[in-house]
Amino acid sequence: FSIWGNVPKGPPAILGITEAFKADSNEKKINLGVGAYRDDAGKPYVLPSVREAEKRVIENKMNKEYAGITGVPEFPSAAAKLAYGNDSPVLDKIAVTQTISGTGALRIGGEWLKRWYSGDKVIRIPTPSWANHKAIFQDSGLTVEPYRYYNKDTIGLDFDGMVADLKAAPPGSVFLFHACAHNPTGVDPSPAQWKELSRVCLEMSHLPFFDMAYQGFASGDSDADAFAVRQFIRDGHKILLSQSFAKNMGLYGERAGVFSIVGEDAEEAKRIDSQLKIIIRPMYSNPPIHGARIASQILNDPKLYTQWQGEVKGMADRIITMRKLLREKLEALGSKHDWSHITSQIGMFAYTGLKPEEVEKITKNYSVYFTKDGRISVSGITSKNVDHLAEAIFQVKG
Ligand code: PLP
């Protein structure tokens, strides 16, 4: 008899791709599974602004006391300004807390909805969505339902399906939106489409929950990437917002994130804040301080902030360049397929439209590793490996 004899083995996580990649001895192998930025040499990248901020944090010889329940105070307040805009009228009506990166923000948001949302305890997420969304919200005690988002045939947005699903849901439903750089498809609504989505949500009294994991990383411009969030705010929505600094500051393992809720007024925000603390305290007491101090240095020092914005743009631009290059190479090889979606999609990921059996062949014959849904992490492409990648796709797909 074993105490845990009843525990079945779970399926392997996405990290399985990296394992297989590591075990491959082909010199030309490429890992397009990673959800983290790589430079043009294929190496992880620590932003110079982050190095500088970290240096300052260390030179300041700060102590290691606990942060408050809602974190290092200068961090969430500055993060909110980054998201909502420096002079946003809602800044004094929000309850905002530091979280354990974007995942933690979503989890707190899920917990909040389960505890305090008076409507149905159901959250609607796009099909497809980031693989973790469903699990996070289910573990928060919510029911997760899908809404239409991606159109396989056009490798683009199923805008009509999305609007139809918004209209078909019971009034007051909670909808999760990727604020920019939709993961895994790289397909975003246009500004005009966001305006329409906001209008329909108002009409239906839906509650929008934005997951913003890539602000600045999508277009290279933090304001442009915040368009959807700010449009919904202009239209009067009381949104929930999750922010991650994993990608745009490259702070992955530091777990620096923020969650906020827009209230009716400052007094309501205070009440919300008090209840957020009651949710967080028994979960992990208070969040880690180091990454938050780094992010706070960057966000609160105008010079460092400007430097950081340039570096985010540098990452975004490299990704955009790799998209162009891959498309050009495929066209130059004489591919008869339309690859325009590679350059019209945005952010870290490209949905190639390759079928699972094609992905398998590409991996087997060319040692190019990516997920079966045909998603490639564009940040794994470099000026050196793009030829091999284009060749692999062309040989299998034509
Ligand atoms: N949301 C989306 C859509 C993501 O792609 C990610 C990371 O890949 C996250 C949230 C959260 O990441 P983290 O918890 O590292 O901030």
Residues whose N, C-alpha, C, O or C-beta is under 5 A from the ligand:
A	BS01	PLP	G35 I100 S101 G102 T103 G104 W130 N183 D211 A213 S244 A246 Y252
